[in-house]
Amino acid sequence: MLDFDFVVVGAGSAGCAIANRLSENGRFSVALLEAGGKDSNPWIHIPVGYFKTMGNPNTDWQYKTDADDGINGRSIPWPRGRVLGGSSSINGLLYVRGQSQDFDHWRQLGNTGWAWDDVLPYFKRTETWKGEPQSDARGQNGPLSVSPTALKRDIVDKWLDAAVAAGYKNNPDYNGVDQEGVGYFQLTLDKGKRCSSAVAYLKPARGRENLEIITHTQVRKLNISEGRVTGVDAVRKGNPISINARKEVILSAGAIGSPQILMLSGIGDAEDLKPLGIDIQKDLKGVGKNLQDHLQARPIFKTDLSTINIETNNYFKQGMIALQYALNRTGPMTMAASLGTGFLKTEAHLETPDIQFHIQPFSANNAVEGPHKFSAFTASVLQMRPESAGELKLKSANYLDHPHIHPNYLATPLDQKTIVKGIQVARKIAQFEPLKSHVTEEYEPGREVAFDDEEATLEWARNTAVTIYHPTGTCKMGNDPMAVVDERLRVHGIACLRVADCSIMPTITSGNTNAPAIMIGEKVSAMILEDVHT
């Protein structure tokens, strides 16, 4: 039996920030539980190492979705981090806050304290922005190093210039006042190495006597007495362990893990849980519902310029790249999952961008097969605010069983229309100079899918599109019947329990979700400390 003031479940993007902030004043004892191990695998810290950590059972939960009608009955991998740092230790290092309107919308839904002006101070608190331009919107003294992309490629430069020629604007800082435009990605990178949430928040806190980081510990269920959470029942390296929380338990196990733990503990839709033999503690219909994700379509263009496909196509070249990184922390091994980005509108009348591009100077059928043998780049495009929402359901009462994951992709006419228009924008930009003369062939969707054939374009997306790893919304914040937590992230109807990760998003943010996850960790920490003092 272990006793702490606070127990944080999940050492991911939000959990590491929470553990740091709750333990930094020395007043409270904090346990941080992580189902995975330490972040000692060297590939975690090498930026391009996501090729080695995704799909690796030592670092990845290796979830898979159920067959989904929206993508023509396919089941696809959903990587999530199972290691200190969580998904911030295996992701593509891309740092995107989202649009101010995303958070203002959360406030309009009734979530006091979550408008853009409320969350901006916490975004700033997380980061040290090492690029230009400097502005009042960017942080200068935070633990998370956010750097501009140092690695450049000619094909990406030409795509960005072609996008401007096509009528889209250049934007040197999409995390500043305005997101719209094209530019290079900003990265959670420091001196050529990944700056995960574990590096940023746990590394400086490891020496604190009041913080205990407990790895290889998976929570089976919450311990609940008379409507109050008193701790967790877990398994550590095969041995049962009970950990008490004198004040609160904070679930930060992610958009899959947090609702799964709630349901295993009897907090969820009673109609779903009773047949599994789970005792109902609180009938909360929304647990596991409202699942939202970003689905990416991946147009691929062959080019006469050199890309990573060619730069890494033999052992000698790979050896030279490794040597460059070892000596200087530079070169292709510092490459994030994408180099260029664009936040664009599919319709001129839209108030804000509705699609996002990830421009990659390489191409592949999938990560397992490796890059194509020919030189090519990928213009991945996604709809930022999908209407479609899916759900998670338990397969059984066994904590080791992954839940059913049903994303429900492309379920509405707007989502179908937007992904088609996004693909058309990708094809249009490829017809502008200085890019056009260096595109030798459109490999995907290819000439068999005519530009204006919306039905064929949608069918191609259904057959090929995959997740870009942004599951959210499964423990949504609000006060409606499907809400799971209130605006202070307290679980409705259960005392001494909060959820703090991307699962609390009532609607998905416009772009990559790692930065908002860390912000959520910072903000909930401040709320917890306020509540303790009052």
RODO-2510 file (C-alpha; in nm, 4 decimals, decimal comma):
residues 534
     n   res          X          Y          Z
     1     m     0,0000     0,0000     0,0000
     2     l     0,1378     0,3376    -0,1077
     3     d    -0,0049     0,6733     0,0003
     4     f     0,0261     1,0033    -0,1853
     5     d    -0,1623     1,3302    -0,1975
     6     f    -0,2092     1,3053    -0,5737
     7     v    -0,1953     1,0086    -0,8082
     8     v    -0,1495     1,0903    -1,1783
     9     v    -0,2284     0,8018    -1,4121
    10     g    -0,0350     0,8235    -1,7390
    11     a     0,3048     0,9875    -1,7924
    12     g     0,2176     1,1307    -2,1320
    13     s     0,1997     1,4817    -2,2725
    14     a    -0,0379     1,6108    -2,0042
    15     g     0,0592     1,3767    -1,7200
    16     c     0,4249     1,4794    -1,7130
    17     a     0,3278     1,8461    -1,6916
    18     i     0,0816     1,7736    -1,4097
    19     a     0,3328     1,5713    -1,2080
    20     n     0,5895     1,8493    -1,2399
    21     r     0,3577     2,1336    -1,1411
    22     l     0,1883     1,9548    -0,8504
    23     s     0,5208     1,8549    -0,7000
    24     e     0,7252     2,1696    -0,7588
    25     n     0,6252     2,3612    -0,4438
    26     g     0,7180     2,0653    -0,2210
    27     r     0,3905     2,0700    -0,0275
    28     f     0,2311     1,7638    -0,1847
    29     s     0,3419     1,4092    -0,2541
    30     v     0,2762     1,2937    -0,6103
    31     a     0,2821     0,9509    -0,7732
    32     l     0,3084     0,9386    -1,1529
    33     l     0,2083     0,5985    -1,2908
    34     e     0,3107     0,4801    -1,6376
    35     a     0,2122     0,1498    -1,7960
    36     g     0,5242     0,1545    -2,0122
    37     g     0,8887     0,1845    -1,9205
    38     k     1,1519     0,4555    -1,9026
    39     d     1,2322     0,6598    -2,2121
    40     s     1,5784     0,5022    -2,2397
    41     n     1,5446     0,3723    -2,5969
    42     p     1,7827     0,5968    -2,7969
    43     w     1,5405     0,6061    -3,0899
    44     i     1,2980     0,8029    -2,8720
    45     h     1,5396     1,0946    -2,8567
    46     i     1,6475     1,0899    -3,2217
    47     p     1,3844     1,2935    -3,4072
    48     v     1,3442     1,0490    -3,6960
    49     g     1,3135     0,7633    -3,4465
    50     y     0,9349     0,7523    -3,4738
    51     f     0,9969     0,5037    -3,7564
    52     k     1,1396     0,2711    -3,4904
    53     t     0,9109     0,3434    -3,1950
    54     m     0,5696     0,3330    -3,3628
    55     g     0,4687    -0,0292    -3,3874
    56     n     0,7234    -0,1318    -3,1233
    57     p     0,5397    -0,3035    -2,8328
    58     n     0,7943    -0,1593    -2,5880
    59     t     0,6892     0,1965    -2,6734
    60     d     0,3519     0,1723    -2,8483
    61     w     0,0150     0,0408    -2,7263
    62     q    -0,0402    -0,0891    -3,0819
    63     y    -0,4118    -0,0229    -3,0904
    64     k    -0,6115    -0,1084    -3,4017
    65     t    -0,9521     0,0213    -3,4990
    66     d    -1,2501    -0,1968    -3,5730
    67     a    -1,3460    -0,2288    -3,9380
    68     d    -1,4870     0,1116    -4,0335
    69     d    -1,7462     0,1609    -4,3074
    70     g    -1,6202     0,5145    -4,3756
    71     i    -1,2889     0,3759    -4,4981
    72     n    -1,4457     0,0848    -4,6832
    73     g    -1,4330    -0,1628    -4,3991
    74     r    -1,0639    -0,1276    -4,3256
    75     s    -0,9080    -0,1705    -3,9809
    76     i    -0,6087     0,0590    -3,9324
    77     p    -0,3326     0,0960    -3,6685
    78     w    -0,3721     0,3678    -3,4054
    79     p    -0,0284     0,4144    -3,2438
    80     r    -0,0235     0,5651    -2,8935
    81     g     0,2795     0,6064    -2,6683
    82     r     0,3386     0,3480    -2,3954
    83     v     0,6522     0,4948    -2,2349
    84     l     0,7522     0,7949    -2,0261
    85     g     0,6428     1,0923    -2,2333
    86     g     0,3544     0,8977    -2,3849
    87     s     0,2790     0,9902    -2,7424
    88     s     0,5123     1,2913    -2,7166
    89     s     0,7952     1,0351    -2,7108
    90     i     0,6923     0,8649    -3,0356
    91     n     0,5123     1,1364    -3,2323
    92     g     0,6342     1,3413    -3,5282
    93     l     0,7489     1,6395    -3,3118
    94     l     0,5002     1,8776    -3,4764
    95     y     0,3889     2,1659    -3,2556
    96     v     0,0504     2,3229    -3,3364
    97     r    -0,1649     2,5106    -3,0865
    98     g    -0,4786     2,5300    -3,2997
    99     q    -0,6977     2,8281    -3,3799
   100     s    -0,8147     3,0798    -3,1219
   101     q    -1,1673     3,0092    -3,2436
   102     d    -1,1339     2,6439    -3,1320
   103     f    -1,1068     2,7485    -2,7698
   104     d    -1,3572     3,0321    -2,7950
   105     h    -1,6003     2,7656    -2,9197
   106     w    -1,5306     2,5544    -2,6108
   107     r    -1,6258     2,8563    -2,4014
   108     q    -1,9397     2,9128    -2,6078
   109     l    -2,0408     2,5551    -2,5253
   110     g    -2,0457     2,6587    -2,1584
   111     n    -1,6917     2,5752    -2,0476
   112     t    -1,5913     2,8779    -1,8441
   113     g    -1,2180     2,9449    -1,8412
   114     w    -1,1382     2,7764    -2,1745
   115     a    -1,1615     3,0643    -2,4210
   116     w    -0,8490     3,1580    -2,6157
   117     d    -0,7605     3,4429    -2,3796
   118     d    -0,7853     3,1948    -2,0904
   119     v    -0,5639     2,9226    -2,2410
   120     l    -0,3019     3,1418    -2,4110
   121     p    -0,1117     3,2056    -2,0853
   122     y    -0,0763     2,8293    -2,0395
   123     f     0,0446     2,7761    -2,3960
   124     k     0,3031     3,0455    -2,3289
   125     r     0,3929     2,8892    -1,9950
   126     t     0,4744     2,5562    -2,1620
   127     e     0,7209     2,6810    -2,4193
   128     t     1,0484     2,8449    -2,4964
   129     w     1,0064     2,9546    -2,8586
   130     k     1,3466     2,9610    -3,0248
   131     g     1,2479     3,1037    -3,3598
   132     e     1,1295     3,4200    -3,5249
   133     p     0,9229     3,6221    -3,5102
   134     q     0,9150     3,6810    -3,1377
   135     s     0,5784     3,8131    -3,0187
   136     d     0,3576     3,8531    -2,7155
   137     a     0,1803     3,5347    -2,8220
   138     r     0,4895     3,3183    -2,7715
   139     g     0,6488     3,1901    -2,4518
   140     q     1,0120     3,2528    -2,3614
   141     n     1,0748     3,0690    -2,0341
   142     g     0,8839     2,7408    -2,0482
   143     p     1,0253     2,3894    -2,0104
   144     l     0,9296     2,2768    -2,3629
   145     s     1,1755     2,3706    -2,6357
   146     v     0,9889     2,4707    -2,9528
   147     s     1,2176     2,5282    -3,2503
   148     p     1,1765     2,6193    -3,6150
   149     t     1,2591     2,3492    -3,8683
   150     a     1,6327     2,3626    -3,9415
   151     l     1,6291     2,0851    -4,2006
   152     k     1,5136     2,2179    -4,5380
   153     r     1,4532     2,0450    -4,8678
   154     d     1,4264     2,2005    -5,2136
   155     i     1,1056     2,0148    -5,2952
   156     v     0,9368     2,1548    -4,9827
   157     d     1,0565     2,5076    -5,0620
   158     k     0,9065     2,4740    -5,4081
   159     w     0,5768     2,3439    -5,2706
   160     l     0,5505     2,6413    -5,0352
   161     d     0,6311     2,8841    -5,3208
   162     a     0,3781     2,7092    -5,5456
   163     a     0,1118     2,7415    -5,2762
   164     v     0,1772     3,1162    -5,2604
   165     a     0,1575     3,1317    -5,6402
   166     a    -0,1762     2,9517    -5,6169
   167     g    -0,3095     3,2339    -5,4011
   168     y    -0,2362     3,1177    -5,0461
   169     k    -0,0357     3,3365    -4,8120
   170     n     0,2969     3,2724    -4,6457
   171     n     0,2810     3,2649    -4,2659
   172     p     0,6081     3,2647    -4,0677
   173     d     0,4306     3,1741    -3,7392
   174     y     0,1082     2,9749    -3,7555
   175     n     0,1168     2,9558    -3,3725
   176     g     0,1017     3,3331    -3,3479
   177     v    -0,1974     3,5591    -3,3948
   178     d    -0,3233     3,3958    -3,7168
   179     q    -0,2958     3,0309    -3,8213
   180     e    -0,3789     3,0678    -4,1893
   181     g    -0,1073     3,0233    -4,4518
   182     v     0,1864     2,8027    -4,5457
   183     g     0,5308     2,7600    -4,3932
   184     y     0,7648     2,5197    -4,2224
   185     f     0,6539     2,3265    -3,9157
   186     q     0,7592     2,4191    -3,5622
   187     l     0,9012     2,1289    -3,3642
   188     t     0,9418     2,0037    -3,0079
   189     l     1,3151     1,9876    -3,0674
   190     d     1,6209     2,0999    -2,8735
   191     k     1,9720     2,0932    -3,0208
   192     g     1,8875     1,8152    -3,2615
   193     k     1,7093     1,5941    -3,0064
   194     r     1,3411     1,5357    -2,9307
   195     c     1,2000     1,7435    -2,6469
   196     s     0,9202     1,5190    -2,5235
   197     s     0,6981     1,6041    -2,2304
   198     a     0,9134     1,3677    -2,0235
   199     v     1,2320     1,5524    -2,1202
   200     a     1,0716     1,8914    -2,0616
   201     y     0,8852     1,8216    -1,7370
   202     l     1,0187     1,5066    -1,5705
   203     k     1,3913     1,5487    -1,6241
   204     p     1,4127     1,8635    -1,4065
   205     a     1,1796     1,7117    -1,1459
   206     r     1,3396     1,3694    -1,0973
   207     g     1,5337     1,4697    -0,7876
   208     r     1,2289     1,5800    -0,5908
   209     e     1,1655     1,3657    -0,2848
   210     n     0,7918     1,4258    -0,3085
   211     l     0,7621     1,2882    -0,6651
   212     e     0,7675     0,9155    -0,7327
   213     i     0,7666     0,7992    -1,0952
   214     i     0,6403     0,4412    -1,1085
   215     t     0,6835     0,2701    -1,4457
   216     h     0,5546    -0,0665    -1,5747
   217     t     0,2375    -0,0050    -1,3747
   218     q    -0,1005    -0,0467    -1,5429
   219     v    -0,4187     0,0591    -1,3662
   220     r    -0,6936    -0,2043    -1,3545
   221     k    -0,9542     0,0197    -1,1984
   222     l    -1,0170     0,3102    -0,9672
   223     n    -1,0922     0,2420    -0,6017
   224     i    -1,4218     0,4126    -0,5185
   225     s    -1,5913     0,4398    -0,1809
   226     e    -1,9271     0,6146    -0,1346
   227     g    -1,8877     0,8150    -0,4564
   228     r    -1,5304     0,9214    -0,3828
   229     v    -1,2147     0,7947    -0,5519
   230     t    -0,9626     0,6892    -0,2903
   231     g    -0,6879     0,5541    -0,5139
   232     v    -0,6150     0,2985    -0,7843
   233     d    -0,5853    -0,0763    -0,8141
   234     a    -0,2934    -0,1526    -1,0461
   235     v    -0,0517    -0,4198    -1,1594
   236     r     0,3202    -0,3501    -1,1511
   237     k     0,5422    -0,5963    -1,3358
   238     g     0,2819    -0,8669    -1,2834
   239     n     0,2195    -0,7933    -0,9153
   240     p    -0,0994    -0,6316    -0,7785
   241     i    -0,0442    -0,2968    -0,6134
   242     s    -0,2825    -0,0544    -0,4437
   243     i    -0,1997     0,3162    -0,4404
   244     n    -0,3975     0,5587    -0,2256
   245     a    -0,4692     0,9215    -0,3094
   246     r    -0,5417     1,1435    -0,0109
   247     k    -0,6614     1,4309    -0,2283
   248     e    -0,7232     1,3354    -0,5928
   249     v    -0,6601     1,0955    -0,8776
   250     i    -0,5983     1,2575    -1,2155
   251     l    -0,6463     1,0383    -1,5214
   252     s    -0,4096     1,1399    -1,8013
   253     a    -0,4004     0,8093    -1,9846
   254     g    -0,5097     0,9563    -2,3182
   255     a    -0,8203     0,9485    -2,5324
   256     i    -0,8224     0,5675    -2,5267
   257     g    -0,6767     0,4880    -2,1842
   258     s    -0,8724     0,7371    -1,9730
   259     p    -1,2228     0,6317    -2,0828
   260     q    -1,1166     0,2667    -2,0669
   261     i    -1,0132     0,3039    -1,7008
   262     l    -1,3358     0,4885    -1,6215
   263     m    -1,5458     0,2136    -1,7778
   264     l    -1,3490    -0,0634    -1,6061
   265     s    -1,4229     0,1207    -1,2804
   266     g    -1,7978     0,1275    -1,3407
   267     i    -1,8150     0,4873    -1,4676
   268     g    -1,9816     0,4928    -1,8065
   269     d    -2,2934     0,3891    -1,9916
   270     a    -2,4626     0,1383    -1,7623
   271     e    -2,6278    -0,0372    -2,0552
   272     d    -2,2846    -0,1191    -2,1987
   273     l    -2,1124    -0,2071    -1,8703
   274     k    -2,3698    -0,4255    -1,6944
   275     p    -2,3506    -0,7106    -1,9514
   276     l    -1,9757    -0,7265    -1,8829
   277     g    -2,0358    -0,7857    -1,5113
   278     i    -1,9032    -0,4445    -1,4081
   279     d    -2,0629    -0,2861    -1,1009
   280     i    -2,2004     0,0573    -1,1873
   281     q    -2,0582     0,3456    -0,9850
   282     k    -2,1929     0,6267    -1,2039
   283     d    -2,4089     0,6033    -1,5157
   284     l    -2,2298     0,8520    -1,7418
   285     k    -2,3520     0,7963    -2,0973
   286     g    -2,0755     1,0016    -2,2609
   287     v    -1,7724     0,8003    -2,1506
   288     g    -1,6069     0,6683    -2,4655
   289     k    -1,8428     0,8613    -2,6951
   290     n    -1,7647     1,1759    -2,9005
   291     l    -1,4468     1,0151    -3,0399
   292     q    -1,2918     1,2500    -3,2979
   293     d    -0,9757     1,2103    -3,5054
   294     h    -0,8023     1,3645    -3,8046
   295     l    -0,8078     1,1453    -4,1155
   296     q    -0,5327     1,2142    -4,3684
   297     a    -0,5460     1,1551    -4,7418
   298     r    -0,1972     1,1178    -4,8921
   299     p    -0,1505     1,2408    -5,2515
   300     i     0,1973     1,1432    -5,3747
   301     f     0,3917     1,3096    -5,6561
   302     k     0,7020     1,1783    -5,8312
   303     t     0,9711     1,4409    -5,8814
   304     d     1,3040     1,4902    -6,0559
   305     l     1,4446     1,6497    -5,7394
   306     s     1,6219     1,4481    -5,4731
   307     t     1,4079     1,3361    -5,1802
   308     i     1,4636     1,1184    -4,8741
   309     n     1,3633     0,8161    -5,0834
   310     i     1,6835     0,8521    -5,2845
   311     e     1,9007     0,9968    -5,0082
   312     t     1,8549     0,6820    -4,7967
   313     n     1,8399     0,4075    -5,0580
   314     n     2,1636     0,2268    -4,9693
   315     y     2,3673     0,1448    -4,6604
   316     f     2,6503     0,3838    -4,7453
   317     k     2,4155     0,6820    -4,7633
   318     q     2,2465     0,5732    -4,4423
   319     g     2,5856     0,5426    -4,2738
   320     m     2,6874     0,8929    -4,3776
   321     i     2,3579     1,0320    -4,2492
   322     a     2,4116     0,8557    -3,9160
   323     l     2,7656     0,9941    -3,8952
   324     q     2,6434     1,3466    -3,9654
   325     y     2,3932     1,3183    -3,6839
   326     a     2,6442     1,1665    -3,4427
   327     l     2,8961     1,4441    -3,5061
   328     n     2,6743     1,7490    -3,5437
   329     r     2,3145     1,6588    -3,4489
   330     t     2,2148     1,7728    -3,7983
   331     g     2,0930     1,6189    -4,1218
   332     p     1,8022     1,3911    -4,2144
   333     m     1,7985     1,2196    -3,8737
   334     t     1,6693     1,5477    -3,7282
   335     m     1,3693     1,5319    -3,9596
   336     a     1,0240     1,5524    -3,8089
   337     a     0,7339     1,3581    -3,9571
   338     s     0,6731     1,6488    -4,1943
   339     l     0,8641     1,9610    -4,2947
   340     g     0,6136     2,1933    -4,4604
   341     t     0,2594     2,2720    -4,3569
   342     g    -0,0372     2,4719    -4,4709
   343     f    -0,3569     2,5774    -4,2941
   344     l    -0,5902     2,6605    -4,5801
   345     k    -0,9549     2,7165    -4,6703
   346     t    -1,1413     2,4967    -4,9153
   347     e    -1,3953     2,7781    -4,9656
   348     a    -1,3178     3,1505    -4,9736
   349     h    -1,6192     3,2385    -4,7567
   350     l    -1,5008     3,0287    -4,4605
   351     e    -1,4053     3,2253    -4,1498
   352     t    -1,1013     3,0083    -4,0727
   353     p    -0,8944     2,7376    -4,2459
   354     d    -1,0600     2,3965    -4,2553
   355     i    -0,7784     2,1800    -4,3979
   356     q    -0,4174     2,1190    -4,2982
   357     f    -0,1270     1,9948    -4,5091
   358     h     0,1727     1,7893    -4,3990
   359     i     0,4402     1,8131    -4,6697
   360     q     0,6899     1,5277    -4,6543
   361     p     1,0009     1,4991    -4,8753
   362     f     0,9511     1,1232    -4,8992
   363     s     0,6807     0,8726    -4,9868
   364     a     0,5858     0,5186    -4,8908
   365     n     0,2971     0,2770    -4,9123
   366     n     0,3327     0,2262    -4,5373
   367     a     0,5930     0,2502    -4,2624
   368     v     0,6671    -0,1230    -4,2687
   369     e     0,7675    -0,1397    -4,6353
   370     g     0,9815     0,1734    -4,6196
   371     p     1,0232     0,4491    -4,8804
   372     h     0,9440     0,4020    -5,2460
   373     k     1,2343     0,3284    -5,4782
   374     f     1,1655     0,6427    -5,6817
   375     s     1,2012     1,0074    -5,5793
   376     a     0,8711     1,1522    -5,4590
   377     f     0,7045     1,3733    -5,2014
   378     t     0,3756     1,3455    -5,0128
   379     a     0,1194     1,6243    -4,9767
   380     s    -0,0878     1,4800    -4,6925
   381     v    -0,4116     1,6683    -4,6301
   382     l    -0,6731     1,6415    -4,3559
   383     q    -0,9976     1,8051    -4,2501
   384     m    -0,9304     1,9913    -3,9269
   385     r    -1,2798     1,9991    -3,7762
   386     p    -1,4638     1,6798    -3,8747
   387     e    -1,8305     1,6445    -3,7869
   388     s    -1,8055     1,2656    -3,7714
   389     a    -1,7669     1,1170    -3,4254
   390     g    -1,7149     0,7578    -3,3173
   391     e    -1,6892     0,5708    -2,9912
   392     l    -1,4910     0,3336    -2,7714
   393     k    -1,6447     0,0306    -2,6018
   394     l    -1,4941    -0,2289    -2,3726
   395     k    -1,4470    -0,5762    -2,5163
   396     s    -1,4505    -0,7242    -2,1669
   397     a    -1,3906    -0,6421    -1,8012
   398     n    -1,0261    -0,7485    -1,8437
   399     y    -0,7976    -0,4460    -1,8224
   400     l    -0,5523    -0,6103    -2,0634
   401     d    -0,8024    -0,6214    -2,3486
   402     h    -0,7834    -0,3257    -2,5843
   403     p    -1,1239    -0,1628    -2,6306
   404     h    -1,3278    -0,1594    -2,9482
   405     i    -1,2301     0,1546    -3,1429
   406     h    -1,4836     0,2742    -3,3972
   407     p    -1,3742     0,6095    -3,5462
   408     n    -1,6772     0,6462    -3,7773
   409     y    -1,4717     0,8312    -4,0378
   410     l    -1,6319     1,0292    -4,3234
   411     a    -1,9826     0,9720    -4,1904
   412     t    -2,1285     1,3116    -4,2879
   413     p    -2,1657     1,4899    -4,6230
   414     l    -1,9522     1,7834    -4,5016
   415     d    -1,6624     1,5563    -4,4073
   416     q    -1,6821     1,3776    -4,7417
   417     k    -1,6952     1,7060    -4,9311
   418     t    -1,4047     1,8560    -4,7344
   419     i    -1,1641     1,5656    -4,7840
   420     v    -1,2387     1,5710    -5,1580
   421     k    -1,1771     1,9455    -5,1772
   422     g    -0,8558     1,9050    -4,9761
   423     i    -0,7273     1,6489    -5,2265
   424     q    -0,8204     1,8846    -5,5086
   425     v    -0,6223     2,1657    -5,3420
   426     a    -0,3184     1,9340    -5,3217
   427     r    -0,3472     1,8541    -5,6924
   428     k    -0,4008     2,2211    -5,7818
   429     i    -0,0898     2,3418    -5,5982
   430     a     0,1183     2,0833    -5,7877
   431     q     0,0197     2,2641    -6,1093
   432     f     0,1873     2,5902    -6,0075
   433     e     0,5503     2,6887    -6,0500
   434     p     0,8131     2,6557    -5,9247
   435     l     0,6798     2,3090    -5,8374
   436     k     0,5033     2,2058    -6,1577
   437     s     0,8141     2,1646    -6,3714
   438     h     0,9637     1,9271    -6,1122
   439     v     0,6589     1,6987    -6,0832
   440     t     0,7142     1,4137    -6,3262
   441     e     0,3999     1,2194    -6,2397
   442     e     0,1100     1,2176    -5,9984
   443     y     0,1532     0,8750    -5,8389
   444     e    -0,1511     0,8926    -5,6085
   445     p    -0,4448     0,9287    -5,6726
   446     g    -0,3079     0,9093    -6,0281
   447     r    -0,4524     0,9892    -6,3669
   448     e    -0,7235     0,7228    -6,3358
   449     v    -0,8946     0,9529    -6,0820
   450     a    -0,9986     1,2653    -6,2711
   451     f    -0,9553     1,5970    -6,0898
   452     d    -1,3262     1,6841    -6,1043
   453     d    -1,4555     1,3332    -6,0357
   454     e    -1,5652     1,3841    -5,6759
   455     e    -1,7080     1,0352    -5,6388
   456     a    -1,3865     0,8657    -5,7524
   457     t    -1,1767     1,1002    -5,5369
   458     l    -1,3842     1,0166    -5,2298
   459     e    -1,3563     0,6465    -5,3080
   460     w    -0,9762     0,6785    -5,3332
   461     a    -0,9744     0,8502    -4,9914
   462     r    -1,1909     0,5764    -4,8417
   463     n    -0,9511     0,3111    -4,9734
   464     t    -0,6229     0,4761    -4,8703
   465     a    -0,6665     0,7423    -4,5987
   466     v    -0,5243     0,6737    -4,2520
   467     t    -0,5175     0,8380    -3,9117
   468     i    -0,2690     1,1128    -3,8396
   469     y    -0,2795     1,0092    -3,4721
   470     h    -0,5057     1,2686    -3,3062
   471     p    -0,7770     1,0806    -3,1104
   472     t    -0,9727     1,3167    -2,8833
   473     g    -1,3032     1,3844    -2,7152
   474     t    -1,3918     1,0592    -2,5354
   475     c    -1,4363     1,2203    -2,1905
   476     k    -1,5664     1,5508    -2,3123
   477     m    -1,5898     1,8628    -2,1026
   478     g    -1,9298     2,0261    -2,0564
   479     n    -2,2611     2,0252    -1,8757
   480     d    -2,4844     1,8462    -2,1260
   481     p    -2,6038     1,4863    -2,0749
   482     m    -2,3074     1,3436    -2,2715
   483     a    -2,0414     1,5415    -2,0840
   484     v    -1,7994     1,3489    -1,8630
   485     v    -1,6102     1,6292    -1,6874
   486     d    -1,6956     1,9859    -1,5873
   487     e    -1,4950     2,2977    -1,6760
   488     r    -1,2473     2,2183    -1,3968
   489     l    -1,2087     1,8678    -1,5417
   490     r    -1,3800     1,7019    -1,2438
   491     v    -1,5724     1,3880    -1,3361
   492     h    -1,9454     1,4492    -1,2984
   493     g    -2,0874     1,2763    -0,9941
   494     i    -1,7597     1,1283    -0,8649
   495     a    -1,5515     1,3143    -0,6060
   496     c    -1,1719     1,3485    -0,6058
   497     l    -1,1352     1,2447    -0,9711
   498     r    -1,0336     1,4474    -1,2755
   499     v    -0,9468     1,3683    -1,6336
   500     a    -0,6810     1,5796    -1,8061
   501     d    -0,5695     1,4899    -2,1579
   502     c    -0,7072     1,5180    -2,5123
   503     s    -1,0093     1,3121    -2,4157
   504     i    -1,1635     1,6189    -2,2480
   505     m    -1,1833     1,8173    -2,5727
   506     p    -1,5502     1,8853    -2,6534
   507     t    -1,4431     1,9385    -3,0153
   508     i    -1,1096     1,8549    -3,1746
   509     t    -0,8611     2,1381    -3,2212
   510     s    -0,7533     2,2583    -3,5652
   511     g    -0,4235     2,0770    -3,6136
   512     n    -0,1863     1,8454    -3,4312
   513     t    -0,2924     1,7803    -3,0724
   514     n     0,0298     1,7470    -2,8711
   515     a     0,0586     2,1176    -2,7870
   516     p    -0,3027     2,1417    -2,6597
   517     a    -0,2496     1,8243    -2,4527
   518     i     0,0443     1,9819    -2,2718
   519     m    -0,1517     2,3042    -2,2253
   520     i    -0,4343     2,1032    -2,0676
   521     g    -0,1813     1,9557    -1,8237
   522     e    -0,0567     2,3008    -1,7298
   523     k    -0,4065     2,4424    -1,6875
   524     v    -0,5478     2,1597    -1,4785
   525     s    -0,2449     2,1786    -1,2489
   526     a    -0,3209     2,5423    -1,1787
   527     m    -0,6877     2,4610    -1,1149
   528     i    -0,6015     2,1770    -0,8775
   529     l    -0,3653     2,3976    -0,6783
   530     e    -0,6317     2,6715    -0,6642
   531     d    -0,8909     2,4232    -0,5379
   532     v    -0,6546     2,2863    -0,2729
   533     h    -0,5949     2,6369    -0,1372
   534     t    -0,9641     2,7348    -0,1220
***
